[in-house]
Amino acid sequence: MKKMFLLLGLVAVFGLSQAVYAAQVIKLGVVTKPGSAQNIVAEKFKELVEQRSDDAFTVKIYHSKSIGNETEILQQIQMNTIQMGVITGGPFDTFDPIARVINYPFLFKNGEQADAILDGPLGQEILDDLATVGFKGLCFSENGFRNLTNNKKSVKTAADIKGLKIRVMASPLHKAIWKALGANPTPMPWPIYTELEQGVIDGQENPLWVMEVYKFYEIQKYMTLTRHVYSPHIDVASMIWWKTLSPKNQQLIHQAMKDAARFQRKDNRDKDGARLALLKEKGMIIEEHPDLDSFRAKVADLKNMDLFQEPRVHALLLKIMAATK
């Protein structure tokens, strides 16, 4: 009898060790710190994948720029050094120009319209095209509508922007937007608190959650609700890694990321009212009703720039513009 129990014990231990050994680690990179929009997606994805796979997959989240900026994370995903990332849309346009259409200024009126386009066939065109540069495009989660802050003056019209040194993402399009608006756009990797605090740059542009989580109310006096660009994340996997997965596991991972993205988009939007109230309470001077027509007029010709002249990019931009009129 003792031998039988010993044998059963050994079988149980062996089975457990095999299960642990079989668990595949998914390395997922985000540039932001816990509590940020990207991290909320990543953490929800981790929860769903581990639960639905009975821990056949475990997710290791690398956050807070621990493995590099967003461009560097994308390069690592291409090489399969890490397997997945939740990345702001802007940096993708240096890898695949078709991605820049989603950051076109004043393209989406609200989050619901953005969802309808990005979750539909036009958004799928972008996700599918990323395969040509080594990414499996899974879905879109949300950074949010971007707003301008600065520490120099209140901005009511586009004319007020002239000369402001504004940090932008490493994106040719974002640089072009702010140049057209009259600013001095300065590409700079995240994070930027110290640069704002020391006056290296006058301001920056980001969704409301950034002002709260990164405490920009401590170092930025003015905010203007420009909502000039709807900024999605593109949630991607390494195509090298993706091709090693069984169809069943591909489906599991894809669905978990879609569900995490939907969860995060709702969470982000539900909190924006409280965020705005908090920023006012902290003393930021907020221009809630700027002259957006003056902004639109300055960027109206961007669709004719070289950035959008590649035929497939130009065609997709025009289709999305028509769908969002």
N, C-alpha and C positions, 0 to 999 in steps of 0.2 A: 504493500500500500504506500509506504514511504517513497519507494521508487517511482510509483505512479504519480504522486504529487510533485516529486522532483521533476519528472519528465514534463508534466503539465506546466510547471513553473518556468522551465527552460523554454518551452514552446511559446508561452506568453511573453517572456522577455525578448525572445528572438523576434516575435511578431511585432512587438513595440519598437524594437530597434530598427526593424525593416521599415516600419511606417515613418519613423523619424528620418531615417536615411533617405526615404523616397520623397519626402517633402521638398518641393522645388522652391527656391528662394527667388522672388521677383524683386529686383532692385529698382526703386522708383525715385526719380529726382524732382525736387521742387526748389526754387531759389529762395522762397519766402519762409518766414518763421511760423511756428504753431499758432493757430488762430486765424491765419490768413486764408483768403479764398482758395488758393491752390491747395493748401494743406487740408482744408475741409473736404475737398474732393478726394485727395489721396487717402485720408484716414477712413472715409466712408468706403472707398474702394477696398482698402485693406480688410475692413470688417466684413464686407460682403463676400469677397473672394475666399477668405479663410473659412468663413461659415459655410458657404455653399459647396466648397470643395472638401469639407471635412478635414481641413488642414493639409490637404495634399499640396496646396500652395501656401507659402507664407510671404508676406510683403514687408520688405525693409525700406522704410522711407528715409531718404537723405534730404534734409531740409536746411534752411538757413545758409544757403550758398556753400554748404560743406563740401560739395564736389564741383563747384564752379558756378559761373553765371549761366544764364539761360542758353546762350549760344554754345557754351562748352558742354552743357548737359545734352543738348541736341547732338553734338558731335559724338558724345559717348554712347548715345542711343543708336546712332548710325553704326557704330562699331560693335554694338552689343556688349560694351563694358557694363552698361546698365540696361535694363530691359524696357523701362517705361518712364514717361514724364508727363507732368501737367504744366504746360508751357504757355505763356502769354503769346497771343497771335503775332505780335510785331516781329520778334526775332526770326520767325519762319520765312519772312520774305527774302532773306539773304540765301536761303536754301532752295526755295521754290517760289518763283514770283507770283504764282497763282494765289498764294495765301494772302497777298497784300490786299486783295479786293475786299476782304472782310473788315479791314481797318480804314476803308474809305470814309472821309468825314461826312457826318450828318446823313449816313446811309439808312440807319434804322430809327424809327420813331419811338419805339419802346421795346421792352424785353420780349413781349409776346410776339411782336413782329419778327424780331431776331430769331426766336425759337422756330417760328414757322418756316423761315428761310433756311436756317442752318441745320435743322433736323430733317429737312426735305431734300429733294433731288439736287438743288443747287449747292447746298452744303456738302452733299455726298460727292459732288464733282471735285471739291477741294480735298476732301479726305482721301478719295481714290488717287488723286494726282500725286499725293505725298509719297506713294509707293515708288515713284520714279527717282526719289532721292533717299530711299532707305528707311522710310517710316511707314508703319501701319497706322493710318488715321482711324481712330476709334469713334470719337464724338467731340462735341463742343461743350465745355462747361463755361463758367462766367467769371470774368474779372469785373465787368460792369461798365457803365457809361463814365467816361473820363471827364474830369473837371480840373480847371486851372487853379493853382494856388501860387501866391508870390508874397514877398515880404517888402515890396516897394510901394505899391499903390493899389487902389481899388480899380478893377477893370470892369467897365460897363459896355464898351464897344470894342471892336477889333482895333481901332486906332489907338486905344490905350495900351496895347501890347507892345507897341514899337519899342525896340531896344532892350526888352527884358531878356535876360539870359535864362533860358528854360531847359531843364534837363529833359531829354527824350530817350526812348529806347534805342538800341542798336538796330534801327530800321530806316532804310532810305525814305520810305513813305512818311513816317512820323517826322523826320527831319524836314521833308518838303512841306508838310502841313504848316509847321511853325515858322518856317522861312516865309511862306506865302502870307502868313498872318503878321509878319513884321518883327517877329522875335529873333533872338540869336539862339537857335537850337543847339544844344550841346549833348551829344550822345554820351551816356555814362551808365555803367553797369550798376545793378542794385546790390546793396542798399545805398541810400544817398543822404541819410540824416546828417552826418557830419558835414558834408559839402553844403547842405542848406544852412546849417547852424553857423558855419564859418563864412558864409557869403560867397563861396566859390561860384554858386549859381543863385539866381534870384528866386527861382520858383520851379515848379514841376507840374505834371498833370497826371491824375490817377483817379480811380473810383473812390467813393466815400469810405469804403472799408479801410483803405490804405491810410487815410488821414487819422482814423481812429486807432487802428492796430499799431501803427508806427509813430503815433503821437506827434503828427506834424503840426497840430494846434499849438505845440510848445514853441515852434520855430517859424511858423508861417502865419502872417497876420491876416491876409486877404484870401478869400476863395470866391470864384465865380462859377456858377452852375452852367458851364458851357455845354456839357454833354456832347462834346464835339465828335467823339468817336465811341462807338460801342466796341468794347474790348473783350473778345472771348478768349478762353484758353483753348488750345487744341490739345486734346488728350491722345497721346501716341504711344506706340510700342516699336521696338526694333524689328524691322522686317526680317532680319537674320534670325532672330529668336522666334518670331511669330511662325515662321515656316517649319520650325521644329515641333510645334504643338499639334496635337491631334485636333480634328474638327470639333470634337466635344469640348475640349479645353479652350479652344479659340472662342467658341460660343459662350462658355461660362465667363471668360475674362471680358469679352466684349460687352455682354449684358450687364455684368457687374459695374463696368465703367459707365455705361449709359445710365444706369440707375443712380450711381453716385453723382453724376453730372446733374441729373434732374433734381435730386435732393439738394445739391449745393446751390443751384440757380434759385430755387424757391427760398432757401435759407437766406441767401444774399439779399434778395429783394425785400423779404419780410423785415429785414433789419435796417433798411436805409432811412426810414423815417426817424428812428431813434438815434441813428448816427448823426443826422443833420442837427437834431436837437442838442446832442452832446457837444458838437463842434461850436454851436452858438453859445452854449453854457460855458465852454472853455475860453470864450472870448474872441473867436474868429469873426471877422467882419465879412458877411456872406452876401454877395450880390445874387439874388435868386432869380431875377428877371433881366438878364443882359439883353442887349440888342443882337439877337442871334442872326438876324438878316445881314448885319454887317460882317459877321464871321463867314456866313455862307457865301457871300459875294466874293470874299477874298480867296476862297478855296474852290470856287466853281469850275475853274479851268484845269484842275488837277487830273481829271480824266483824260486830258489830251497830252499829258506829260509822257516822256519816254518810259517811265515806270510802268505804264499801262498799255504800251503799244504792241507788245507781243500779242499776236492774233487771238490765242486762246484766252489770255488774261483779259484783253479788251472785251472780247465777246461775253465772258462770264460777268464782268463788271456791268456791262449794259443790261444783261438779263436780270441781274439782281436789282439794279436801279429801277428797271421797269416794274419789277415785282413789288417794290417798296414805295411806289408813288402814292 
